[in-house]
Amino acid sequence: MRTTLCILPILAVLGACTTAPADGSPEIQTSSAANRESVRGAVASPLRDVNVLRTKIPQVLLDAMADPYALPNPANCARITGMILPLNGALGADLDEPAQDEDDLMVRGRGAALGAVAGAASDLIPFRGWVRRLSGAQRHDSLVTAAINAGAVRRAYLKGLGESRNCKLPARPSHDLVEREAPMPETLKPRYPIR
């Protein structure tokens, strides 16, 4: 009991500065992504579980949730670009942009280690699932996920609209910028042994 009471003020101090991603970008994150982002995020995991620390949903995503298919007025390229840029800021890179190579062993190991720290920190709360449900943290996480999905739909709609009007990037999808290598059929192997 004493150790828990000693840990709570430390978690509160650490949690006060974890409302934004560690790299300083305004990109929205779910609780699980914030837990794996940094040591502060992992340690502040119990604060997210009791709904003390919440992810702030940007207004552009709240607007997208209200009507993802709202026609911009006026529906010209400058207006479409002006609506896509804030969505890119809130959601991060789109699928048609070159992806950062995060598949190396160090990045995956860092994510696994921070996930373990977040799991250990979350284990401080008994009956964590019920606590998340009763405190409203689970409902807020569902709202954050819905906002991210609505923002992605809004951005896709606006890019399609921009392409139909022959707009330039970023108001249309990039068809030639992403050149991903397709895996060769010989290199694909089943995950489980087959006869």
C-alpha positions, 0 to 999 in steps of 0.5 A: 500500500505504501509503495502504491501511494509513493508511486502515484505522485510520480506517475502523475508528474510523468503523466502531465507531459505525455499528452503529445507524442514523444517526437513533438508531432501533433499526431493523434495516438491511441492509448496502446500507441502512446504506451509504446511511444516512449518511457514516459508513455509506458510509465503513464499507462496506469493514468490512461487506465483510470482516465486521468490522462486522455488523448485530446482529439483535434477539432479537424477529426471531430469535424470529420466524425460529424460528416466525413463526406461533406462537400467543401465550399468552394470545391476548388483545389486550394480549398481541398488542399487546405482541408487535407493538410490539417488532416495529414497533421493529425493523422500522420502520413497517408498510405500513398506517401513513402513509409519510413522504414521502421522494420529494423530490429532496434525499432521493434525491440524498443517497441517490445521493451516499452510495451513490457514496461507499459504492461508492468505499469498497468499491472499496478491496477487490479482488475484493469479491464473493469477499471478502464470500463468504469472510469470511461477510459475504454469508451474514450479509446473507442472515441479516439479510434473512431475519430482516426477512422473518420479522419482517414475516410475524410482524407480519402474522400477529399483526395478522390475529389481532388483527383476528379478535379485534376488537383496537384499533390497533396490534394490528390492521391499519388499513384507514382510516388510509392513504388513498393516491391511486390514479394516474389511468390517463391519467397512466400512461405506458409507460417505453419508447417504443411505436409 
